[in-house]
C-alpha cells in the first residue's frame, strides 16, 4: 500500500505584500503548502515553532530584506535548526551576494521572477528528497 507523501512545506519571506501573495498563490497551485512571512523575525518564530511532526522543507528568503536579521543570515539560522532544509535566495542582484555568506547548496533567483521559475528551483531542491521517500515507501 502506497502512502501519499505530504505536500512540501515552503516558508516564503517576501517583504512586499503583492510579491508574497502572488508567489504564495502560484506555489499553492503547484502543490506546495506555503507559510508566508513579511519579516525575518516572523520566519524565525515559524522555524523555532516547528514540531516533530511537520518540518519546513524549503526556505525562500529575500536576500534584500533588512530586518533584525537579513535574508542570508536567516538562511544560516534555518540550516542550524535543520541541516536538511533547502534554501532559495531571491535578490535584485544575485551576483553581488557574498558567496561566503551563502549557505552551501542554496540556489539563487533574480527578482523580479515568475512563479514557474521558483517552482522549477524548488523541484531541483526537492527531487533528491522525493527520490529517498519513494525508495523508502517501496
C-alpha positions in Angstrom: 0.0 0.0 0.0 1.4 3.4 -1.0 1.1 6.2 1.4 0.7 9.7 -0.2 3.6 11.9 0.8 2.6 15.3 2.2 2.9 18.4 0.2 6.3 20.1 0.7 6.2 22.9 3.2 7.7 26.2 2.0 8.3 29.2 4.1 8.4 32.3 2.0 10.0 35.6 3.2 9.0 38.5 1.0 8.8 42.0 2.3 6.4 43.1 -0.5 2.8 42.1 0.1 2.0 41.7 -3.6 5.0 39.5 -4.3 4.2 37.4 -1.3 0.6 37.0 -2.3 1.2 36.2 -6.0 4.1 33.8 -5.2 2.1 32.0 -2.5 -0.8 31.5 -4.9 1.5 30.1 -7.6 3.2 27.7 -5.2 -0.1 26.5 -3.8 -1.4 25.8 -7.3 1.8 23.9 -7.9 1.2 21.6 -4.9 3.1 23.2 -2.1 2.0 24.2 1.3 3.2 27.8 1.9 3.6 29.9 5.0 4.2 33.5 4.1 6.1 36.0 6.2 6.8 39.7 6.0 9.8 39.8 8.3 12.8 37.7 9.2 11.5 37.7 12.8 8.3 36.0 11.7 10.3 33.3 9.9 12.5 32.7 12.9 9.4 32.2 15.0 8.0 29.7 12.5 11.2 27.8 12.3 11.6 27.7 16.1 8.0 26.5 16.5 8.4 23.5 14.2 7.1 20.4 15.8 8.5 16.9 15.3 5.5 16.1 13.0 5.9 18.7 10.4 9.1 20.4 9.3 9.9 23.1 6.7 11.2 21.6 3.5 12.4 24.8 1.9 13.0 28.4 2.9 12.6 31.0 0.2 14.2 34.2 1.5 14.6 37.6 0.0 18.3 38.4 0.5 17.5 42.1 0.2 15.2 42.1 3.3 16.7 44.2 6.1 15.2 43.3 9.4 16.6 42.3 12.8 18.3 39.6 10.6 19.0 39.9 6.9 17.8 37.2 4.4 21.2 35.4 4.2 21.7 35.3 7.9 18.2 33.9 8.2 19.1 31.1 5.8 22.1 30.3 8.1 19.8 30.2 11.1 17.4 27.8 9.3 20.3 25.5 8.4 21.5 25.5 12.0 18.0 24.4 13.1 17.6 21.9 10.3 20.7 21.0 8.2 18.4 19.4 5.6 16.3 22.4 4.8 16.5 23.6 1.2 17.2 27.3 0.6 16.4 29.6 -2.3 17.7 33.2 -2.0 16.0 35.8 -4.1 17.8 39.1 -4.8 17.8 42.1 -7.2 21.5 41.4 -7.9 22.4 37.8 -7.1 25.9 38.3 -8.5 26.6 40.8 -5.8 25.7 38.4 -3.0 28.8 37.4 -0.9 29.4 33.7 -1.7 30.9 33.4 1.8 27.5 34.5 3.3 25.5 31.9 1.3 24.7 28.6 2.9 26.1 25.6 1.0 23.7 24.3 -1.7 21.5 27.4 -1.7 20.1 28.4 -5.1 19.6 32.0 -6.2 16.9 33.6 -8.2 16.9 37.1 -9.5 13.9 39.4 -8.7 11.5 40.0 -10.1 10.9 36.4 -11.0 8.0 34.4 -12.4 6.3 31.8 -10.2 7.2 29.0 -12.6 10.9 29.8 -12.2 10.7 29.4 -8.4 8.6 26.2 -8.8 11.4 24.8 -11.1 14.1 25.6 -8.4 12.0 24.0 -5.7 11.7 20.9 -7.9 15.6 20.8 -8.1 15.9 21.1 -4.4 13.3 18.6 -3.5 14.0 15.9 -6.2 16.6 14.1 -4.1 14.4 14.1 -1.1 11.4 12.8 -3.0 13.6 10.1 -4.5 14.5 9.0 -1.0 10.9 9.0 0.1 9.9 6.9 -2.9 12.6 4.3 -2.2 11.6 4.1 1.4 8.0 3.5 0.5 8.8 0.7 -1.9 
